[in-house]
Amino acid sequence: MSTKTKDSFENKSRFGFGTLAIHAGETPDAETGAVAPVIVRSKTFAQKRFGKESEYQYSRGKNPTRDKLIEKLEALEGGGTATVFGSGLAAEAAFFLTLSPGDHVLLCQEVYGGTFRLLDGFLSRFGITYDFADFSAEESIWKGIKPNTKYLFVETPTNPSLHIIDLALVAKVSKKACIPFVVDATFSPPCTTKAFEYGAETVIHSLSKYIAGHNDILGGAVITKNTKLAERINFLHRTLGAVLSPDECYRVLQGVKTLELRWKRVSETALTVAQFLKKQKVITKVFYPGLLSHAQHSIAKKQHQNGFGGVVSFELREHSFKKLKKFVDTVRAHSPIIYGESLASPETILAYPPLMSHKSLPKNVRESLGITDGFFRLSVGFEDVKDILEGLRKGLAVLN
Ligand SMILES: Cc1ncc(COP(=O)(O)O)c(C=O)c1O
């Protein structure tokens, strides 16, 4: 939580997203005129007077570089109070730890594997329970709600199948049921969707993905409109200590300046790649919200500005491990595509969710979600699209 400093960017609300991404939370340094944000690495801050706390004391609690980032994230999301953490999962953990034993959370069917692991393998030990519901149908959301349900928790687009959760529908149920809804917006940063505009109470981001965007940091944020919840999360931030270092805050501050530009570029490339994949006989399914054939394309069109993002998932007809290995090796040998975890980087990354992000899900649950052994997720980077297509073309050819 930042106390707005005299550096605050005045009248933020009248500026567009691109302007806020550059200027919110930042002004040239008062002493030197430095335009890039100054990194304040000091752990300890000298106190001006005995018996009176200065604004900054110890960097775990509060740090000037982190405050700039907090202010920028609040401006970009369109309000709320932000708290930033050492990773997206640390942000999620702090959020869920505001619950009490006996509380229940209703989640959309497909959540990031780490979210599942957090709830199933850790928070369940403290009496916090959860269930999944199909959030595409109003009745099934209602069916999943229990008297002790404290939050509706959704991710959109979902990782890795890129289902779109209709935030207007979730908002409708949330309002009627008087249960706040929370969006893990890692796959829909605020340059494309602003969950607060749909009535979300809280937005969670893995900053490690689109927001920072350069494959060089881990970070997370919880941004909430609920001031009591914000206080609780800030308390947990200080208490658990999973803070984001000033250097990492700097990288996010710089990275997010190009968020909208990067989003547009990868959205364009991803659409081209998705259209190419759609034509391949060895591919059984292509998941991309920008395709007309995507089941929730019309919702995606309403919910997303500036394109549909850089992630395209697909299912290969082939499920044999040996052949899949040959596919991956060939893609790597003929293109700059990296085989690895994660997404939203300058580099195009081919991931295999069954052994990576969704390894924590039991195989039957994974397969019921359509994440079969032939399932791949491609996060396109900023390379030339022809070079990405060439690698895929060569890789897919070995499966013919
Ligand atoms: C949707 C989603 N939420 C949360 C996380 C966790 O973020 P982090 O890796 O920064 O801990 C991820 C990571 O991939 C993710 O995809």
The ligand as a Gaussian input file, in Angstrom:
#p B3LYP/6-31G(d) Opt

LIG

0 1
 C       -2.775000     -17.654000     -14.334000
 C       -1.595000     -17.666000     -13.420000
 N       -1.733000     -17.228000     -12.173000
 C       -0.698000     -17.220000     -11.307000
 C        0.536000     -17.677000     -11.680000
 C        1.667000     -17.686000     -10.686000
 O        2.563000     -16.651000     -10.948000
 P        4.128000     -16.708000     -10.595000
 O        4.751000     -17.676000     -11.544000
 O        4.577000     -15.299000     -10.771000
 O        4.229000     -17.171000      -9.181000
 C        0.730000     -18.144000     -12.981000
 C        2.042000     -18.657000     -13.412000
 O        2.204000     -19.156000     -14.505000
 C       -0.370000     -18.141000     -13.881000
 O       -0.251000     -18.592000     -15.145000

